[in-house]
Amino acid sequence: MKKNIFYNLLITILLFPYVIGRWVLWPFGEGIWTFEVFIVFGTLGIGVILSISNILLCFSLKWTNYKPILLKSTIIFNSILLPYPIYSGILIGLEGDPVIIDIAAILFLYGNIWLSNKEYQKLIKPSI
């Protein structure tokens, strides 16, 4: 569980510089509210919610009642964050820029979802 919280906190810390850095490299930067602007600010909003969920998960290590709910919410929030690196990698890759950071972000998010799911299955499965 502590490894999972560490990875969630790492995602929370690295999300904001990653999102803004990739947004700057996108091939268009108009000042109107387009689909891309909604994706960027939506991703940042989900990152804020994920950080709040991580803080609550850190405080609830001793309580077993709330851990499955908070762990399920972090799985959902990480899953919602997953399309951003895919979309960003496609846009930046079309311009010929390297997409290795986006691939690493996809693998990191997927690994965290897998680890969270493993911990969640341990919590909900009754001991025999």
C-alpha positions as semicolon CSV with decimal commas, in nm:
position;residue;x (nm);y (nm);z (nm)
1;M;0,000;0,000;0,000
2;K;0,283;0,240;0,079
3;K;0,440;0,178;-0,263
4;N;0,108;0,260;-0,423
5;I;0,078;0,584;-0,228
6;F;0,435;0,675;-0,324
7;Y;0,360;0,627;-0,695
8;N;0,036;0,823;-0,665
9;L;0,219;1,111;-0,498
10;L;0,491;1,095;-0,764
11;I;0,225;1,115;-1,037
12;T;0,068;1,411;-0,859
13;I;0,399;1,596;-0,836
14;L;0,510;1,523;-1,194
15;L;0,170;1,572;-1,358
16;F;0,161;1,950;-1,365
17;P;0,504;2,011;-1,527
18;Y;0,436;1,727;-1,774
19;V;0,096;1,860;-1,880
20;I;0,212;2,218;-1,925
21;G;0,537;2,115;-2,096
22;R;0,353;1,897;-2,347
23;W;0,085;2,160;-2,401
24;V;0,352;2,411;-2,505
25;L;0,481;2,168;-2,770
26;W;0,141;2,115;-2,931
27;P;0,133;2,245;-3,289
28;F;-0,137;2,507;-3,228
29;G;-0,178;2,762;-2,957
30;E;-0,480;2,978;-3,027
31;G;-0,644;3,175;-2,751
32;I;-0,990;3,029;-2,797
33;W;-1,148;2,760;-2,582
34;T;-1,100;2,453;-2,795
35;F;-1,116;2,082;-2,719
36;E;-0,744;2,083;-2,638
37;V;-0,781;2,352;-2,374
38;F;-1,058;2,152;-2,209
39;I;-0,834;1,844;-2,211
40;V;-0,546;2,034;-2,049
41;F;-0,751;2,197;-1,776
42;G;-0,956;1,882;-1,722
43;T;-0,635;1,684;-1,674
44;L;-0,504;1,942;-1,430
45;G;-0,835;1,932;-1,241
46;I;-0,824;1,553;-1,221
47;G;-0,466;1,586;-1,094
48;V;-0,586;1,811;-0,812
49;I;-0,861;1,562;-0,722
50;L;-0,605;1,279;-0,734
51;S;-0,378;1,467;-0,495
52;I;-0,666;1,520;-0,252
53;S;-0,749;1,150;-0,276
54;N;-0,383;1,065;-0,211
55;I;-0,377;1,281;0,100
56;L;-0,692;1,112;0,228
57;L;-0,540;0,772;0,145
58;C;-0,230;0,860;0,347
59;F;-0,443;0,955;0,647
60;S;-0,659;0,643;0,621
61;L;-0,380;0,384;0,642
62;K;-0,503;0,277;0,985
63;W;-0,872;0,265;0,889
64;T;-0,979;-0,032;0,686
65;N;-1,329;0,096;0,607
66;Y;-1,220;0,381;0,381
67;K;-0,920;0,226;0,208
68;P;-1,116;0,038;-0,063
69;I;-1,320;0,346;-0,150
70;L;-1,018;0,573;-0,175
71;L;-0,816;0,311;-0,364
72;K;-1,099;0,265;-0,612
73;S;-1,117;0,642;-0,661
74;T;-0,744;0,664;-0,732
75;I;-0,780;0,383;-0,988
76;I;-1,060;0,576;-1,157
77;F;-0,867;0,905;-1,154
78;N;-0,552;0,740;-1,292
79;S;-0,764;0,580;-1,566
80;I;-0,910;0,919;-1,654
81;L;-0,556;1,063;-1,677
82;L;-0,446;0,792;-1,923
83;P;-0,587;0,947;-2,248
84;Y;-0,386;1,269;-2,209
85;P;-0,041;1,118;-2,283
86;I;-0,192;0,925;-2,573
87;Y;-0,345;1,238;-2,727
88;S;-0,036;1,445;-2,654
89;G;0,192;1,181;-2,806
90;I;-0,015;1,171;-3,123
91;L;-0,012;1,550;-3,163
92;I;0,357;1,588;-3,089
93;G;0,451;1,279;-3,291
94;L;0,279;1,421;-3,600
95;E;0,516;1,717;-3,582
96;G;0,818;1,486;-3,567
97;D;0,912;1,553;-3,206
98;P;1,014;1,261;-2,981
99;V;0,733;1,097;-2,786
100;I;0,942;0,892;-2,543
101;I;0,816;1,101;-2,248
102;D;0,457;1,027;-2,346
103;I;0,528;0,656;-2,374
104;A;0,695;0,663;-2,032
105;A;0,393;0,848;-1,888
106;I;0,155;0,586;-2,034
107;L;0,363;0,302;-1,889
108;F;0,392;0,476;-1,552
109;L;0,016;0,540;-1,531
110;Y;-0,067;0,187;-1,642
111;G;0,177;0,041;-1,390
112;N;0,020;0,246;-1,115
113;I;-0,329;0,132;-1,218
114;W;-0,209;-0,229;-1,213
115;L;-0,047;-0,187;-0,871
116;S;-0,355;-0,012;-0,732
117;N;-0,580;-0,285;-0,866
118;K;-0,361;-0,551;-0,705
119;E;-0,384;-0,374;-0,369
120;Y;-0,759;-0,324;-0,414
121;Q;-0,813;-0,693;-0,484
122;K;-0,623;-0,778;-0,164
123;L;-0,849;-0,547;0,036
124;I;-1,182;-0,672;-0,095
125;K;-1,096;-1,042;-0,108
126;P;-1,189;-1,210;0,219
127;S;-0,913;-1,410;0,386
128;I;-0,976;-1,783;0,396
